[in-house]
């Protein structure tokens, strides 16, 4: 499966500023979110939108998750660790 590199993805400000690695990828409602895995305020100021291709270019270990299905998430304990996928219930 290919993901359009221009597709939008949500990132937290830590990922956006590259101050923390991407350790949590989730697909609420089919959107793509790439997060550091730490807690964030539920506030739009904590997130940015980027083209998903930039993220795959930056960290090619994310390519393993190209087939992540909507309403699933994948987490890892370390930047090069194995992804652990779980199906989730996202709150609306
Ligand atoms: Zn973050």
PDB file of the backbone (N, CA, C, O) and the ligand in Angstrom, with CONECT records:
HET     ZN  A 101       1
ATOM      1  N   UNK A   1       0.847  -1.191   0.000  1.00  0.00           N
ATOM      2  CA  UNK A   1       0.000   0.000   0.000  1.00  0.00           C
ATOM      3  C   UNK A   1       0.883   1.241   0.000  1.00  0.00           C
ATOM      4  O   UNK A   1       1.878   1.309   0.720  1.00  0.00           O
ATOM      5  N   UNK A   2       0.512   2.202  -0.802  1.00  0.00           N
ATOM      6  CA  UNK A   2       1.255   3.452  -0.815  1.00  0.00           C
ATOM      7  C   UNK A   2       0.452   4.559  -0.170  1.00  0.00           C
ATOM      8  O   UNK A   2      -0.772   4.617  -0.286  1.00  0.00           O
ATOM      9  N   UNK A   3       1.159   5.427   0.503  1.00  0.00           N
ATOM     10  CA  UNK A   3       0.530   6.579   1.131  1.00  0.00           C
ATOM     11  C   UNK A   3       0.957   7.803   0.333  1.00  0.00           C
ATOM     12  O   UNK A   3       2.146   7.993   0.073  1.00  0.00           O
ATOM     13  N   UNK A   4       0.014   8.619  -0.049  1.00  0.00           N
ATOM     14  CA  UNK A   4       0.305   9.849  -0.776  1.00  0.00           C
ATOM     15  C   UNK A   4       1.215  10.737   0.088  1.00  0.00           C
ATOM     16  O   UNK A   4       0.826  11.117   1.193  1.00  0.00           O
ATOM     17  N   UNK A   5       2.424  11.073  -0.402  1.00  0.00           N
ATOM     18  CA  UNK A   5       3.345  11.855   0.442  1.00  0.00           C
ATOM     19  C   UNK A   5       2.817  13.251   0.789  1.00  0.00           C
ATOM     20  O   UNK A   5       3.293  13.893   1.725  1.00  0.00           O
ATOM     21  N   UNK A   6       1.832  13.702   0.023  1.00  0.00           N
ATOM     22  CA  UNK A   6       1.265  15.023   0.318  1.00  0.00           C
ATOM     23  C   UNK A   6       0.090  14.951   1.280  1.00  0.00           C
ATOM     24  O   UNK A   6      -0.480  15.968   1.673  1.00  0.00           O
ATOM     25  N   UNK A   7      -0.255  13.732   1.646  1.00  0.00           N
ATOM     26  CA  UNK A   7      -1.352  13.589   2.591  1.00  0.00           C
ATOM     27  C   UNK A   7      -1.017  14.291   3.907  1.00  0.00           C
ATOM     28  O   UNK A   7       0.128  14.259   4.359  1.00  0.00           O
ATOM     29  N   UNK A   8      -2.012  14.919   4.514  1.00  0.00           N
ATOM     30  CA  UNK A   8      -1.691  15.633   5.751  1.00  0.00           C
ATOM     31  C   UNK A   8      -1.614  14.684   6.932  1.00  0.00           C
ATOM     32  O   UNK A   8      -2.320  13.678   7.001  1.00  0.00           O
ATOM     33  N   UNK A   9      -0.745  15.033   7.847  1.00  0.00           N
ATOM     34  CA  UNK A   9      -0.574  14.266   9.075  1.00  0.00           C
ATOM     35  C   UNK A   9      -0.487  15.254  10.229  1.00  0.00           C
ATOM     36  O   UNK A   9       0.052  16.351  10.086  1.00  0.00           O
ATOM     37  N   UNK A  10      -1.015  14.857  11.351  1.00  0.00           N
ATOM     38  CA  UNK A  10      -0.923  15.673  12.555  1.00  0.00           C
ATOM     39  C   UNK A  10       0.303  15.244  13.348  1.00  0.00           C
ATOM     40  O   UNK A  10       0.553  14.053  13.529  1.00  0.00           O
ATOM     41  N   UNK A  11       1.051  16.210  13.810  1.00  0.00           N
ATOM     42  CA  UNK A  11       2.199  15.915  14.679  1.00  0.00           C
ATOM     43  C   UNK A  11       2.083  16.778  15.923  1.00  0.00           C
ATOM     44  O   UNK A  11       1.483  17.853  15.886  1.00  0.00           O
ATOM     45  N   UNK A  12       2.655  16.310  17.021  1.00  0.00           N
ATOM     46  CA  UNK A  12       2.692  17.177  18.199  1.00  0.00           C
ATOM     47  C   UNK A  12       3.847  18.162  18.022  1.00  0.00           C
ATOM     48  O   UNK A  12       4.704  17.973  17.159  1.00  0.00           O
ATOM     49  N   UNK A  13       3.864  19.185  18.822  1.00  0.00           N
ATOM     50  CA  UNK A  13       4.898  20.214  18.653  1.00  0.00           C
ATOM     51  C   UNK A  13       6.299  19.658  18.885  1.00  0.00           C
ATOM     52  O   UNK A  13       7.273  20.186  18.347  1.00  0.00           O
ATOM     53  N   UNK A  14       6.406  18.604  19.675  1.00  0.00           N
ATOM     54  CA  UNK A  14       7.731  18.020  19.923  1.00  0.00           C
ATOM     55  C   UNK A  14       8.279  17.343  18.678  1.00  0.00           C
ATOM     56  O   UNK A  14       9.466  17.438  18.366  1.00  0.00           O
ATOM     57  N   UNK A  15       7.383  16.656  17.973  1.00  0.00           N
ATOM     58  CA  UNK A  15       7.791  16.040  16.718  1.00  0.00           C
ATOM     59  C   UNK A  15       8.039  17.129  15.681  1.00  0.00           C
ATOM     60  O   UNK A  15       8.996  17.060  14.909  1.00  0.00           O
ATOM     61  N   UNK A  16       7.168  18.132  15.672  1.00  0.00           N
ATOM     62  CA  UNK A  16       7.319  19.232  14.717  1.00  0.00           C
ATOM     63  C   UNK A  16       8.669  19.934  14.904  1.00  0.00           C
ATOM     64  O   UNK A  16       9.369  20.224  13.934  1.00  0.00           O
ATOM     65  N   UNK A  17       9.015  20.196  16.143  1.00  0.00           N
ATOM     66  CA  UNK A  17      10.279  20.885  16.453  1.00  0.00           C
ATOM     67  C   UNK A  17      11.465  19.929  16.502  1.00  0.00           C
ATOM     68  O   UNK A  17      12.609  20.345  16.685  1.00  0.00           O
ATOM     69  N   UNK A  18      11.170  18.635  16.334  1.00  0.00           N
ATOM     70  CA  UNK A  18      12.210  17.609  16.362  1.00  0.00           C
ATOM     71  C   UNK A  18      12.957  17.569  17.695  1.00  0.00           C
ATOM     72  O   UNK A  18      14.158  17.302  17.737  1.00  0.00           O
ATOM     73  N   UNK A  19      12.238  17.837  18.773  1.00  0.00           N
ATOM     74  CA  UNK A  19      12.857  17.763  20.096  1.00  0.00           C
ATOM     75  C   UNK A  19      12.643  16.399  20.743  1.00  0.00           C
ATOM     76  O   UNK A  19      13.341  16.044  21.693  1.00  0.00           O
ATOM     77  N   UNK A  20      11.678  15.635  20.229  1.00  0.00           N
ATOM     78  CA  UNK A  20      11.470  14.269  20.715  1.00  0.00           C
ATOM     79  C   UNK A  20      11.209  13.366  19.523  1.00  0.00           C
ATOM     80  O   UNK A  20      10.692  13.826  18.505  1.00  0.00           O
ATOM     81  N   UNK A  21      11.558  12.080  19.631  1.00  0.00           N
ATOM     82  CA  UNK A  21      11.306  11.153  18.516  1.00  0.00           C
ATOM     83  C   UNK A  21       9.829  10.773  18.415  1.00  0.00           C
ATOM     84  O   UNK A  21       9.054  10.982  19.349  1.00  0.00           O
ATOM     85  N   UNK A  22       9.464  10.222  17.286  1.00  0.00           N
ATOM     86  CA  UNK A  22       8.103   9.721  17.081  1.00  0.00           C
ATOM     87  C   UNK A  22       8.021   8.324  17.695  1.00  0.00           C
ATOM     88  O   UNK A  22       8.669   7.391  17.222  1.00  0.00           O
ATOM     89  N   UNK A  23       7.233   8.193  18.733  1.00  0.00           N
ATOM     90  CA  UNK A  23       7.086   6.885  19.384  1.00  0.00           C
ATOM     91  C   UNK A  23       5.651   6.395  19.427  1.00  0.00           C
ATOM     92  O   UNK A  23       5.367   5.323  19.962  1.00  0.00           O
ATOM     93  N   UNK A  24       4.745   7.184  18.859  1.00  0.00           N
ATOM     94  CA  UNK A  24       3.335   6.786  18.850  1.00  0.00           C
ATOM     95  C   UNK A  24       2.702   7.279  17.548  1.00  0.00           C
ATOM     96  O   UNK A  24       2.728   8.469  17.235  1.00  0.00           O
ATOM     97  N   UNK A  25       2.139   6.340  16.806  1.00  0.00           N
ATOM     98  CA  UNK A  25       1.446   6.680  15.562  1.00  0.00           C
ATOM     99  C   UNK A  25       0.017   6.178  15.713  1.00  0.00           C
ATOM    100  O   UNK A  25      -0.207   5.009  16.025  1.00  0.00           O
ATOM    101  N   UNK A  26      -0.935   7.053  15.495  1.00  0.00           N
ATOM    102  CA  UNK A  26      -2.319   6.611  15.650  1.00  0.00           C
ATOM    103  C   UNK A  26      -3.168   7.096  14.483  1.00  0.00           C
ATOM    104  O   UNK A  26      -2.828   8.060  13.797  1.00  0.00           O
ATOM    105  N   UNK A  27      -4.282   6.400  14.278  1.00  0.00           N
ATOM    106  CA  UNK A  27      -5.153   6.700  13.144  1.00  0.00           C
ATOM    107  C   UNK A  27      -6.611   6.899  13.566  1.00  0.00           C
ATOM    108  O   UNK A  27      -7.489   6.162  13.117  1.00  0.00           O
ATOM    109  N   UNK A  28      -6.872   7.885  14.421  1.00  0.00           N
ATOM    110  CA  UNK A  28      -8.268   8.140  14.805  1.00  0.00           C
ATOM    111  C   UNK A  28      -9.069   8.614  13.598  1.00  0.00           C
ATOM    112  O   UNK A  28      -8.657   9.546  12.906  1.00  0.00           O
ATOM    113  N   UNK A  29     -10.190   7.989  13.347  1.00  0.00           N
ATOM    114  CA  UNK A  29     -11.035   8.354  12.199  1.00  0.00           C
ATOM    115  C   UNK A  29     -10.280   8.315  10.871  1.00  0.00           C
ATOM    116  O   UNK A  29     -10.664   8.998   9.922  1.00  0.00           O
ATOM    117  N   UNK A  30      -9.225   7.531  10.797  1.00  0.00           N
ATOM    118  CA  UNK A  30      -8.487   7.406   9.546  1.00  0.00           C
ATOM    119  C   UNK A  30      -7.433   8.472   9.323  1.00  0.00           C
ATOM    120  O   UNK A  30      -6.651   8.375   8.376  1.00  0.00           O
ATOM    121  N   UNK A  31      -7.393   9.499  10.183  1.00  0.00           N
ATOM    122  CA  UNK A  31      -6.318  10.492  10.093  1.00  0.00           C
ATOM    123  C   UNK A  31      -5.010   9.843  10.537  1.00  0.00           C
ATOM    124  O   UNK A  31      -5.013   8.775  11.149  1.00  0.00           O
ATOM    125  N   UNK A  32      -3.916  10.487  10.227  1.00  0.00           N
ATOM    126  CA  UNK A  32      -2.604  10.013  10.679  1.00  0.00           C
ATOM    127  C   UNK A  32      -2.071  10.985  11.727  1.00  0.00           C
ATOM    128  O   UNK A  32      -2.029  12.192  11.487  1.00  0.00           O
ATOM    129  N   UNK A  33      -1.664  10.472  12.881  1.00  0.00           N
ATOM    130  CA  UNK A  33      -1.066  11.300  13.929  1.00  0.00           C
ATOM    131  C   UNK A  33       0.278  10.693  14.315  1.00  0.00           C
ATOM    132  O   UNK A  33       0.386   9.497  14.584  1.00  0.00           O
ATOM    133  N   UNK A  34       1.283  11.535  14.335  1.00  0.00           N
ATOM    134  CA  UNK A  34       2.641  11.096  14.697  1.00  0.00           C
ATOM    135  C   UNK A  34       3.047  11.888  15.930  1.00  0.00           C
ATOM    136  O   UNK A  34       3.231  13.104  15.879  1.00  0.00           O
ATOM    137  N   UNK A  35       3.180  11.175  17.032  1.00  0.00           N
ATOM    138  CA  UNK A  35       3.330  11.846  18.319  1.00  0.00           C
ATOM    139  C   UNK A  35       4.541  11.314  19.076  1.00  0.00           C
ATOM    140  O   UNK A  35       5.056  10.233  18.790  1.00  0.00           O
ATOM    141  N   UNK A  36       4.978  12.111  20.053  1.00  0.00           N
ATOM    142  CA  UNK A  36       6.137  11.684  20.853  1.00  0.00           C
ATOM    143  C   UNK A  36       5.753  10.632  21.882  1.00  0.00           C
ATOM    144  O   UNK A  36       6.617   9.917  22.390  1.00  0.00           O
ATOM    145  N   UNK A  37       4.460  10.531  22.194  1.00  0.00           N
ATOM    146  CA  UNK A  37       4.012   9.539  23.172  1.00  0.00           C
ATOM    147  C   UNK A  37       3.848  10.099  24.579  1.00  0.00           C
ATOM    148  O   UNK A  37       3.350   9.407  25.467  1.00  0.00           O
ATOM    149  N   UNK A  38       4.264  11.347  24.788  1.00  0.00           N
ATOM    150  CA  UNK A  38       4.063  11.978  26.097  1.00  0.00           C
ATOM    151  C   UNK A  38       2.672  12.606  26.137  1.00  0.00           C
ATOM    152  O   UNK A  38       1.985  12.702  25.119  1.00  0.00           O
ATOM    153  N   UNK A  39       2.279  13.025  27.323  1.00  0.00           N
ATOM    154  CA  UNK A  39       0.981  13.691  27.471  1.00  0.00           C
ATOM    155  C   UNK A  39       1.023  15.080  26.829  1.00  0.00           C
ATOM    156  O   UNK A  39       2.038  15.775  26.872  1.00  0.00           O
ATOM    157  N   UNK A  40      -0.104  15.460  26.236  1.00  0.00           N
ATOM    158  CA  UNK A  40      -0.230  16.817  25.673  1.00  0.00           C
ATOM    159  C   UNK A  40      -1.533  17.416  26.150  1.00  0.00           C
ATOM    160  O   UNK A  40      -2.503  16.706  26.416  1.00  0.00           O
ATOM    161  N   UNK A  41      -1.542  18.720  26.252  1.00  0.00           N
ATOM    162  CA  UNK A  41      -2.813  19.389  26.510  1.00  0.00           C
ATOM    163  C   UNK A  41      -3.706  19.167  25.303  1.00  0.00           C
ATOM    164  O   UNK A  41      -3.231  19.131  24.168  1.00  0.00           O
ATOM    165  N   UNK A  42      -4.983  19.020  25.548  1.00  0.00           N
ATOM    166  CA  UNK A  42      -5.925  18.834  24.450  1.00  0.00           C
ATOM    167  C   UNK A  42      -6.236  20.199  23.851  1.00  0.00           C
ATOM    168  O   UNK A  42      -7.301  20.774  24.074  1.00  0.00           O
ATOM    169  N   UNK A  43      -5.286  20.691  23.094  1.00  0.00           N
ATOM    170  CA  UNK A  43      -5.344  22.067  22.630  1.00  0.00           C
ATOM    171  C   UNK A  43      -4.678  22.126  21.258  1.00  0.00           C
ATOM    172  O   UNK A  43      -3.607  21.553  21.055  1.00  0.00           O
ATOM    173  N   UNK A  44      -5.307  22.810  20.332  1.00  0.00           N
ATOM    174  CA  UNK A  44      -4.778  22.868  18.963  1.00  0.00           C
ATOM    175  C   UNK A  44      -3.358  23.423  18.915  1.00  0.00           C
ATOM    176  O   UNK A  44      -2.611  23.120  17.984  1.00  0.00           O
ATOM    177  N   UNK A  45      -2.975  24.229  19.899  1.00  0.00           N
ATOM    178  CA  UNK A  45      -1.624  24.813  19.887  1.00  0.00           C
ATOM    179  C   UNK A  45      -0.545  23.744  20.092  1.00  0.00           C
ATOM    180  O   UNK A  45       0.635  23.997  19.849  1.00  0.00           O
ATOM    181  N   UNK A  46      -0.950  22.556  20.536  1.00  0.00           N
ATOM    182  CA  UNK A  46       0.010  21.478  20.779  1.00  0.00           C
ATOM    183  C   UNK A  46       0.289  20.650  19.517  1.00  0.00           C
ATOM    184  O   UNK A  46       1.134  19.755  19.535  1.00  0.00           O
ATOM    185  N   UNK A  47      -0.414  20.945  18.438  1.00  0.00           N
ATOM    186  CA  UNK A  47      -0.315  20.131  17.229  1.00  0.00           C
ATOM    187  C   UNK A  47      -0.050  20.976  15.989  1.00  0.00           C
ATOM    188  O   UNK A  47      -0.387  22.159  15.939  1.00  0.00           O
ATOM    189  N   UNK A  48       0.548  20.357  15.011  1.00  0.00           N
ATOM    190  CA  UNK A  48       0.794  20.995  13.728  1.00  0.00           C
ATOM    191  C   UNK A  48       0.392  20.000  12.636  1.00  0.00           C
ATOM    192  O   UNK A  48       0.269  18.802  12.890  1.00  0.00           O
ATOM    193  N   UNK A  49       0.193  20.503  11.440  1.00  0.00           N
ATOM    194  CA  UNK A  49      -0.107  19.642  10.298  1.00  0.00           C
ATOM    195  C   UNK A  49       1.069  19.712   9.324  1.00  0.00           C
ATOM    196  O   UNK A  49       1.549  20.795   8.990  1.00  0.00           O
ATOM    197  N   UNK A  50       1.515  18.561   8.882  1.00  0.00           N
ATOM    198  CA  UNK A  50       2.626  18.489   7.919  1.00  0.00           C
ATOM    199  C   UNK A  50       2.277  17.475   6.838  1.00  0.00           C
ATOM    200  O   UNK A  50       1.315  16.720   6.982  1.00  0.00           O
ATOM    201  N   UNK A  51       3.051  17.452   5.760  1.00  0.00           N
ATOM    202  CA  UNK A  51       2.890  16.419   4.741  1.00  0.00           C
ATOM    203  C   UNK A  51       3.507  15.123   5.266  1.00  0.00           C
ATOM    204  O   UNK A  51       4.614  15.120   5.805  1.00  0.00           O
ATOM    205  N   UNK A  52       2.785  14.043   5.102  1.00  0.00           N
ATOM    206  CA  UNK A  52       3.232  12.769   5.689  1.00  0.00           C
ATOM    207  C   UNK A  52       4.566  12.308   5.093  1.00  0.00           C
ATOM    208  O   UNK A  52       5.342  11.624   5.760  1.00  0.00           O
ATOM    209  N   UNK A  53       4.826  12.681   3.851  1.00  0.00           N
ATOM    210  CA  UNK A  53       6.071  12.281   3.191  1.00  0.00           C
ATOM    211  C   UNK A  53       7.309  12.778   3.928  1.00  0.00           C
ATOM    212  O   UNK A  53       8.336  12.100   3.949  1.00  0.00           O
ATOM    213  N   UNK A  54       7.215  13.968   4.538  1.00  0.00           N
ATOM    214  CA  UNK A  54       8.347  14.515   5.289  1.00  0.00           C
ATOM    215  C   UNK A  54       8.700  13.615   6.471  1.00  0.00           C
ATOM    216  O   UNK A  54       9.868  13.454   6.825  1.00  0.00           O
ATOM    217  N   UNK A  55       7.660  13.032   7.072  1.00  0.00           N
ATOM    218  CA  UNK A  55       7.889  12.194   8.249  1.00  0.00           C
ATOM    219  C   UNK A  55       8.527  10.868   7.848  1.00  0.00           C
ATOM    220  O   UNK A  55       9.440  10.381   8.515  1.00  0.00           O
ATOM    221  N   UNK A  56       8.040  10.292   6.759  1.00  0.00           N
ATOM    222  CA  UNK A  56       8.619   9.034   6.279  1.00  0.00           C
ATOM    223  C   UNK A  56      10.074   9.249   5.833  1.00  0.00           C
ATOM    224  O   UNK A  56      10.920   8.371   6.005  1.00  0.00           O
ATOM    225  N   UNK A  57      10.351  10.426   5.259  1.00  0.00           N
ATOM    226  CA  UNK A  57      11.725  10.728   4.847  1.00  0.00           C
ATOM    227  C   UNK A  57      12.633  10.880   6.064  1.00  0.00           C
ATOM    228  O   UNK A  57      13.788  10.454   6.056  1.00  0.00           O
ATOM    229  N   UNK A  58      12.094  11.486   7.089  1.00  0.00           N
ATOM    230  CA  UNK A  58      12.900  11.783   8.270  1.00  0.00           C
ATOM    231  C   UNK A  58      13.244  10.508   9.042  1.00  0.00           C
ATOM    232  O   UNK A  58      14.344  10.374   9.578  1.00  0.00           O
ATOM    233  N   UNK A  59      12.299   9.584   9.090  1.00  0.00           N
ATOM    234  CA  UNK A  59      12.501   8.375   9.888  1.00  0.00           C
ATOM    235  C   UNK A  59      11.962   7.186   9.099  1.00  0.00           C
ATOM    236  O   UNK A  59      10.760   6.920   9.117  1.00  0.00           O
ATOM    237  N   UNK A  60      12.845   6.474   8.410  1.00  0.00           N
ATOM    238  CA  UNK A  60      12.348   5.416   7.530  1.00  0.00           C
ATOM    239  C   UNK A  60      11.815   4.206   8.282  1.00  0.00           C
ATOM    240  O   UNK A  60      11.222   3.317   7.672  1.00  0.00           O
ATOM    241  N   UNK A  61      12.015   4.156   9.599  1.00  0.00           N
ATOM    242  CA  UNK A  61      11.394   3.056  10.356  1.00  0.00           C
ATOM    243  C   UNK A  61       9.877   3.240  10.429  1.00  0.00           C
ATOM    244  O   UNK A  61       9.153   2.318  10.806  1.00  0.00           O
ATOM    245  N   UNK A  62       9.405   4.424  10.071  1.00  0.00           N
ATOM    246  CA  UNK A  62       7.954   4.655  10.038  1.00  0.00           C
ATOM    247  C   UNK A  62       7.299   3.959   8.851  1.00  0.00           C
ATOM    248  O   UNK A  62       6.088   3.736   8.839  1.00  0.00           O
ATOM    249  N   UNK A  63       8.112   3.622   7.857  1.00  0.00           N
ATOM    250  CA  UNK A  63       7.548   3.003   6.645  1.00  0.00           C
ATOM    251  C   UNK A  63       6.864   1.674   6.945  1.00  0.00           C
ATOM    252  O   UNK A  63       5.946   1.261   6.236  1.00  0.00           O
ATOM    253  N   UNK A  64       7.321   1.013   8.004  1.00  0.00           N
ATOM    254  CA  UNK A  64       6.671  -0.239   8.432  1.00  0.00           C
ATOM    255  C   UNK A  64       5.191  -0.047   8.739  1.00  0.00           C
ATOM    256  O   UNK A  64       4.405  -0.994   8.714  1.00  0.00           O
ATOM    257  N   UNK A  65       4.834   1.195   9.028  1.00  0.00           N
ATOM    258  CA  UNK A  65       3.457   1.466   9.470  1.00  0.00           C
ATOM    259  C   UNK A  65       2.550   1.960   8.358  1.00  0.00           C
ATOM    260  O   UNK A  65       1.417   2.373   8.603  1.00  0.00           O
ATOM    261  N   UNK A  66       3.058   1.913   7.128  1.00  0.00           N
ATOM    262  CA  UNK A  66       2.244   2.386   6.005  1.00  0.00           C
ATOM    263  C   UNK A  66       0.897   1.673   5.899  1.00  0.00           C
ATOM    264  O   UNK A  66      -0.084   2.233   5.411  1.00  0.00           O
ATOM    265  N   UNK A  67       0.874   0.435   6.364  1.00  0.00           N
ATOM    266  CA  UNK A  67      -0.378  -0.331   6.276  1.00  0.00           C
ATOM    267  C   UNK A  67      -1.187  -0.273   7.569  1.00  0.00           C
ATOM    268  O   UNK A  67      -2.137  -1.039   7.735  1.00  0.00           O
ATOM    269  N   UNK A  68      -0.827   0.618   8.478  1.00  0.00           N
ATOM    270  CA  UNK A  68      -1.609   0.748   9.714  1.00  0.00           C
ATOM    271  C   UNK A  68      -3.039   1.154   9.357  1.00  0.00           C
ATOM    272  O   UNK A  68      -3.259   2.114   8.618  1.00  0.00           O
ATOM    273  N   UNK A  69      -3.989   0.419   9.884  1.00  0.00           N
ATOM    274  CA  UNK A  69      -5.390   0.638   9.518  1.00  0.00           C
ATOM    275  C   UNK A  69      -6.044   1.711  10.388  1.00  0.00           C
ATOM    276  O   UNK A  69      -5.603   1.962  11.510  1.00  0.00           O
ATOM    277  N   UNK A  70      -7.098   2.343   9.866  1.00  0.00           N
ATOM    278  CA  UNK A  70      -7.842   3.303  10.680  1.00  0.00           C
ATOM    279  C   UNK A  70      -8.280   2.682  12.009  1.00  0.00           C
ATOM    280  O   UNK A  70      -8.650   1.510  12.084  1.00  0.00           O
ATOM    281  N   UNK A  71      -8.225   3.498  13.035  1.00  0.00           N
ATOM    282  CA  UNK A  71      -8.599   3.102  14.399  1.00  0.00           C
ATOM    283  C   UNK A  71      -7.609   2.142  15.060  1.00  0.00           C
ATOM    284  O   UNK A  71      -7.929   1.480  16.047  1.00  0.00           O
ATOM    285  N   UNK A  72      -6.421   2.082  14.505  1.00  0.00           N
ATOM    286  CA  UNK A  72      -5.342   1.352  15.157  1.00  0.00           C
ATOM    287  C   UNK A  72      -4.264   2.346  15.557  1.00  0.00           C
ATOM    288  O   UNK A  72      -4.191   3.453  15.025  1.00  0.00           O
ATOM    289  N   UNK A  73      -3.431   1.931  16.502  1.00  0.00           N
ATOM    290  CA  UNK A  73      -2.254   2.723  16.807  1.00  0.00           C
ATOM    291  C   UNK A  73      -1.064   1.811  16.986  1.00  0.00           C
ATOM    292  O   UNK A  73      -1.204   0.613  17.230  1.00  0.00           O
ATOM    293  N   UNK A  74       0.103   2.397  16.861  1.00  0.00           N
ATOM    294  CA  UNK A  74       1.344   1.650  17.026  1.00  0.00           C
ATOM    295  C   UNK A  74       2.256   2.459  17.931  1.00  0.00           C
ATOM    296  O   UNK A  74       2.384   3.676  17.801  1.00  0.00           O
ATOM    297  N   UNK A  75       2.879   1.749  18.845  1.00  0.00           N
ATOM    298  CA  UNK A  75       3.695   2.397  19.864  1.00  0.00           C
ATOM    299  C   UNK A  75       5.030   1.680  19.945  1.00  0.00           C
ATOM    300  O   UNK A  75       5.113   0.483  19.668  1.00  0.00           O
ATOM    301  N   UNK A  76       6.057   2.393  20.316  1.00  0.00           N
ATOM    302  CA  UNK A  76       7.346   1.732  20.562  1.00  0.00           C
ATOM    303  C   UNK A  76       8.010   2.418  21.750  1.00  0.00           C
ATOM    304  O   UNK A  76       7.769   3.590  22.037  1.00  0.00           O
ATOM    305  N   UNK A  77       8.842   1.655  22.420  1.00  0.00           N
ATOM    306  CA  UNK A  77       9.458   2.151  23.648  1.00  0.00           C
ATOM    307  C   UNK A  77      10.732   2.934  23.373  1.00  0.00           C
ATOM    308  O   UNK A  77      11.179   3.712  24.216  1.00  0.00           O
ATOM    309  N   UNK A  78      11.315   2.734  22.206  1.00  0.00           N
ATOM    310  CA  UNK A  78      12.570   3.398  21.872  1.00  0.00           C
ATOM    311  C   UNK A  78      12.525   3.767  20.390  1.00  0.00           C
ATOM    312  O   UNK A  78      11.803   3.140  19.615  1.00  0.00           O
ATOM    313  N   UNK A  79      13.297   4.785  19.995  1.00  0.00           N
ATOM    314  CA  UNK A  79      13.235   5.251  18.605  1.00  0.00           C
ATOM    315  C   UNK A  79      13.459   4.170  17.553  1.00  0.00           C
ATOM    316  O   UNK A  79      12.904   4.269  16.458  1.00  0.00           O
ATOM    317  N   UNK A  80      14.243   3.156  17.843  1.00  0.00           N
ATOM    318  CA  UNK A  80      14.433   2.087  16.854  1.00  0.00           C
ATOM    319  C   UNK A  80      13.830   0.776  17.341  1.00  0.00           C
ATOM    320  O   UNK A  80      14.144  -0.292  16.815  1.00  0.00           O
ATOM    321  N   UNK A  81      12.966   0.860  18.343  1.00  0.00           N
ATOM    322  CA  UNK A  81      12.357  -0.345  18.890  1.00  0.00           C
ATOM    323  C   UNK A  81      11.271  -0.898  17.991  1.00  0.00           C
ATOM    324  O   UNK A  81      10.879  -0.273  17.006  1.00  0.00           O
ATOM    325  N   UNK A  82      10.794  -2.075  18.342  1.00  0.00           N
ATOM    326  CA  UNK A  82       9.730  -2.719  17.568  1.00  0.00           C
ATOM    327  C   UNK A  82       8.395  -2.018  17.823  1.00  0.00           C
ATOM    328  O   UNK A  82       8.098  -1.614  18.947  1.00  0.00           O
ATOM    329  N   UNK A  83       7.614  -1.885  16.783  1.00  0.00           N
ATOM    330  CA  UNK A  83       6.282  -1.292  16.919  1.00  0.00           C
ATOM    331  C   UNK A  83       5.313  -2.313  17.484  1.00  0.00           C
ATOM    332  O   UNK A  83       5.278  -3.467  17.055  1.00  0.00           O
ATOM    333  N   UNK A  84       4.538  -1.875  18.440  1.00  0.00           N
ATOM    334  CA  UNK A  84       3.493  -2.722  19.006  1.00  0.00           C
ATOM    335  C   UNK A  84       2.151  -2.123  18.586  1.00  0.00           C
ATOM    336  O   UNK A  84       1.810  -1.001  18.959  1.00  0.00           O
ATOM    337  N   UNK A  85       1.411  -2.884  17.813  1.00  0.00           N
ATOM    338  CA  UNK A  85       0.141  -2.367  17.288  1.00  0.00           C
ATOM    339  C   UNK A  85      -1.027  -2.776  18.162  1.00  0.00           C
ATOM    340  O   UNK A  85      -1.104  -3.913  18.626  1.00  0.00           O
ATOM    341  N   UNK A  86      -1.924  -1.849  18.378  1.00  0.00           N
ATOM    342  CA  UNK A  86      -3.147  -2.178  19.113  1.00  0.00           C
ATOM    343  C   UNK A  86      -4.326  -1.491  18.442  1.00  0.00           C
ATOM    344  O   UNK A  86      -4.207  -0.407  17.871  1.00  0.00           O
ATOM    345  N   UNK A  87      -5.458  -2.156  18.532  1.00  0.00           N
ATOM    346  CA  UNK A  87      -6.675  -1.551  18.034  1.00  0.00           C
ATOM    347  C   UNK A  87      -7.244  -0.681  19.151  1.00  0.00           C
ATOM    348  O   UNK A  87      -7.248  -1.112  20.304  1.00  0.00           O
ATOM    349  N   UNK A  88      -7.719   0.511  18.858  1.00  0.00           N
ATOM    350  CA  UNK A  88      -8.213   1.358  19.944  1.00  0.00           C
ATOM    351  C   UNK A  88      -9.573   1.921  19.671  1.00  0.00           C
ATOM    352  O   UNK A  88     -10.059   1.975  18.541  1.00  0.00           O
ATOM    353  N   UNK A  89     -10.160   2.336  20.760  1.00  0.00           N
ATOM    354  CA  UNK A  89     -11.402   3.092  20.714  1.00  0.00           C
ATOM    355  C   UNK A  89     -10.989   4.530  20.927  1.00  0.00           C
ATOM    356  O   UNK A  89     -10.458   4.878  21.981  1.00  0.00           O
ATOM    357  N   UNK A  90     -11.226   5.362  19.942  1.00  0.00           N
ATOM    358  CA  UNK A  90     -10.896   6.772  20.102  1.00  0.00           C
ATOM    359  C   UNK A  90     -12.134   7.531  20.538  1.00  0.00           C
ATOM    360  O   UNK A  90     -13.239   7.299  20.047  1.00  0.00           O
ATOM    361  N   UNK A  91     -11.923   8.435  21.464  1.00  0.00           N
ATOM    362  CA  UNK A  91     -13.030   9.294  21.889  1.00  0.00           C
ATOM    363  C   UNK A  91     -13.302  10.325  20.810  1.00  0.00           C
ATOM    364  O   UNK A  91     -12.373  10.814  20.168  1.00  0.00           O
ATOM    365  N   UNK A  92     -14.554  10.654  20.607  1.00  0.00           N
ATOM    366  CA  UNK A  92     -14.875  11.699  19.622  1.00  0.00           C
ATOM    367  C   UNK A  92     -14.663  13.070  20.241  1.00  0.00           C
ATOM    368  O   UNK A  92     -14.877  14.086  19.580  1.00  0.00           O
TER     369      UNK A  92
HETATM  370 ZN    ZN A 101       4.808  15.575  21.950  1.00  0.00          ZN
END
